[in-house]
Amino acid sequence: MAPEQKPDHEEEHFKPRGTVLIMVLFFFTIVALWGYVYLIMVSQGANTP
């Protein structure tokens, strides 16, 4: 085996920590915005025809 090659048990695995953080922040932002709109609609009362 050449010195620049790594054995199979030492291969690196990509861990997308930054991507997961961005997705979690995006999810909570969407939930917060929908919750804000929901509270505005509830506070204005129901408009029935």
Stockholm file with secondary structure:
# STOCKHOLM 1.0

chainA/1-49         MAPEQKPDHEEEHFKPRGTVLIMVLFFFTIVALWGYVYLIMVSQGANTP
#=GR chainA/1-49 SS CCTTSCCGGGCCCCCCHHHHHHHHHHHHHHHHHHHHHHHHHHHHCCCCC
#=GC SS_cons        CCTTSCCGGGCCCCCCHHHHHHHHHHHHHHHHHHHHHHHHHHHHCCCCC
//
